[in-house]
């Protein structure tokens, strides 16, 4: 499957940039140009999905539906730290703060409206 890049964004001093898309997100160093960090959509897993939806079928049975795809649509890196903010396509009103040293989401920040930008 082709990887679709949604956004490329530099950090505050332009020493690194973050790229995000259908395969998760990546952090690159500018000088020398090289990939520093990659979190795949598989690693994000449930961290990028809203709660499972429950469907009532016509025969009154329950079916749990897991939302498909963990595409990251917005990303930003704080200076040159291990903290990365990102927004997933499945829940555009939630900002997640990923800790690269712990390899997990540290904080969820939920808004009433869709997140338009990260800064």
WONORNOR-V553127 format. One record per residue. N is the residue number from 1. RES is the residue in one small letter. SS is DSSP state (h for helix, s for strand, l for the rest). PSI is psi as a letter, one per 30 degrees, with the letter a starting at -180 (none if undefined). D_LAST is the distance of its C-alpha to the last C-alpha in Angstrom with 1 decimal. Layout:
n=N res=RES ss=SS psi=PSI d_last=D_LAST
n=N res=RES ss=SS psi=PSI d_last=D_LAST
This chain:
n=1 res=x ss=l psi=k d_last=30.4
n=2 res=x ss=l psi=k d_last=28.1
n=3 res=x ss=l psi=k d_last=24.5
n=4 res=x ss=l psi=k d_last=22.1
n=5 res=x ss=s psi=k d_last=18.7
n=6 res=x ss=s psi=e d_last=16.1
n=7 res=x ss=s psi=k d_last=13.1
n=8 res=x ss=s psi=k d_last=12.8
n=9 res=x ss=s psi=k d_last=9.7
n=10 res=x ss=s psi=l d_last=10.3
n=11 res=x ss=l psi=a d_last=9.1
n=12 res=x ss=l psi=e d_last=9.2
n=13 res=x ss=l psi=g d_last=13.0
n=14 res=x ss=l psi=g d_last=13.5
n=15 res=x ss=l psi=f d_last=15.8
n=16 res=x ss=s psi=l d_last=14.5
n=17 res=x ss=s psi=l d_last=12.9
n=18 res=x ss=s psi=k d_last=12.4
n=19 res=x ss=s psi=k d_last=14.4
n=20 res=x ss=s psi=l d_last=15.0
n=21 res=x ss=s psi=a d_last=17.8
n=22 res=x ss=l psi=f d_last=21.1
n=23 res=x ss=l psi=g d_last=21.9
n=24 res=x ss=s psi=b d_last=18.8
n=25 res=x ss=s psi=l d_last=16.3
n=26 res=x ss=s psi=k d_last=17.1
n=27 res=x ss=s psi=k d_last=15.9
n=28 res=x ss=s psi=k d_last=17.7
n=29 res=x ss=s psi=k d_last=18.7
n=30 res=x ss=l psi=e d_last=19.2
n=31 res=x ss=l psi=j d_last=22.4
n=32 res=x ss=l psi=l d_last=24.4
n=33 res=x ss=l psi=j d_last=22.8
n=34 res=x ss=s psi=l d_last=23.1
n=35 res=x ss=s psi=k d_last=21.5
n=36 res=x ss=s psi=e d_last=20.6
n=37 res=x ss=s psi=k d_last=19.7
n=38 res=x ss=s psi=k d_last=20.3
n=39 res=x ss=s psi=j d_last=20.0
n=40 res=x ss=s psi=l d_last=22.2
n=41 res=x ss=h psi=f d_last=22.2
n=42 res=x ss=h psi=e d_last=25.5
n=43 res=x ss=h psi=e d_last=23.9
n=44 res=x ss=h psi=e d_last=21.3
n=45 res=x ss=h psi=b d_last=24.3
n=46 res=x ss=h psi=f d_last=24.3
n=47 res=x ss=h psi=f d_last=20.9
n=48 res=x ss=h psi=f d_last=19.6
n=49 res=x ss=l psi=k d_last=22.4
n=50 res=x ss=l psi=l d_last=23.0
n=51 res=x ss=l psi=k d_last=26.3
n=52 res=x ss=l psi=k d_last=29.4
n=53 res=x ss=s psi=k d_last=31.0
n=54 res=x ss=s psi=k d_last=34.7
n=55 res=x ss=s psi=k d_last=37.1
n=56 res=x ss=s psi=k d_last=40.5
n=57 res=x ss=l psi=l d_last=42.9
n=58 res=x ss=l psi=f d_last=46.1
n=59 res=x ss=l psi=g d_last=48.2
n=60 res=x ss=l psi=g d_last=46.2
n=61 res=x ss=l psi=l d_last=44.8
n=62 res=x ss=s psi=k d_last=41.2
n=63 res=x ss=s psi=k d_last=38.9
n=64 res=x ss=s psi=k d_last=35.5
n=65 res=x ss=s psi=k d_last=33.2
n=66 res=x ss=l psi=k d_last=30.3
n=67 res=x ss=l psi=k d_last=27.5
n=68 res=x ss=l psi=l d_last=27.5
n=69 res=x ss=l psi=k d_last=24.7
n=70 res=x ss=l psi=h d_last=21.6
n=71 res=x ss=l psi=k d_last=19.5
n=72 res=x ss=s psi=k d_last=15.8
n=73 res=x ss=s psi=f d_last=14.1
n=74 res=x ss=s psi=k d_last=10.3
n=75 res=x ss=s psi=k d_last=9.1
n=76 res=x ss=s psi=k d_last=6.7
n=77 res=x ss=s psi=k d_last=8.7
n=78 res=x ss=l psi=j d_last=8.7
n=79 res=x ss=l psi=c d_last=10.9
n=80 res=x ss=l psi=h d_last=14.0
n=81 res=x ss=l psi=a d_last=14.4
n=82 res=x ss=l psi=g d_last=15.6
n=83 res=x ss=s psi=k d_last=12.7
n=84 res=x ss=s psi=k d_last=10.9
n=85 res=x ss=s psi=k d_last=9.0
n=86 res=x ss=s psi=l d_last=10.5
n=87 res=x ss=s psi=k d_last=12.2
n=88 res=x ss=s psi=l d_last=15.8
n=89 res=x ss=l psi=e d_last=18.0
n=90 res=x ss=l psi=f d_last=20.5
n=91 res=x ss=s psi=i d_last=18.3
n=92 res=x ss=s psi=f d_last=15.5
n=93 res=x ss=s psi=g d_last=15.1
n=94 res=x ss=s psi=k d_last=14.5
n=95 res=x ss=s psi=k d_last=11.5
n=96 res=x ss=s psi=k d_last=13.2
n=97 res=x ss=s psi=j d_last=12.6
n=98 res=x ss=s psi=k d_last=14.9
n=99 res=x ss=s psi=j d_last=16.8
n=100 res=x ss=l psi=f d_last=18.3
n=101 res=x ss=l psi=f d_last=21.2
n=102 res=x ss=l psi=f d_last=22.3
n=103 res=x ss=l psi=h d_last=21.5
n=104 res=x ss=s psi=l d_last=20.6
n=105 res=x ss=s psi=k d_last=18.1
n=106 res=x ss=s psi=e d_last=17.7
n=107 res=x ss=s psi=k d_last=16.1
n=108 res=x ss=s psi=k d_last=15.9
n=109 res=x ss=s psi=j d_last=14.1
n=110 res=x ss=s psi=k d_last=15.9
n=111 res=x ss=l psi=l d_last=15.3
n=112 res=x ss=l psi=f d_last=18.2
n=113 res=x ss=l psi=l d_last=16.4
n=114 res=x ss=l psi=k d_last=14.8
n=115 res=x ss=l psi=k d_last=11.0
n=116 res=x ss=l psi=e d_last=10.2
n=117 res=x ss=l psi=l d_last=6.6
n=118 res=x ss=l psi=k d_last=3.8
n=119 res=x ss=l psi=none d_last=0.0
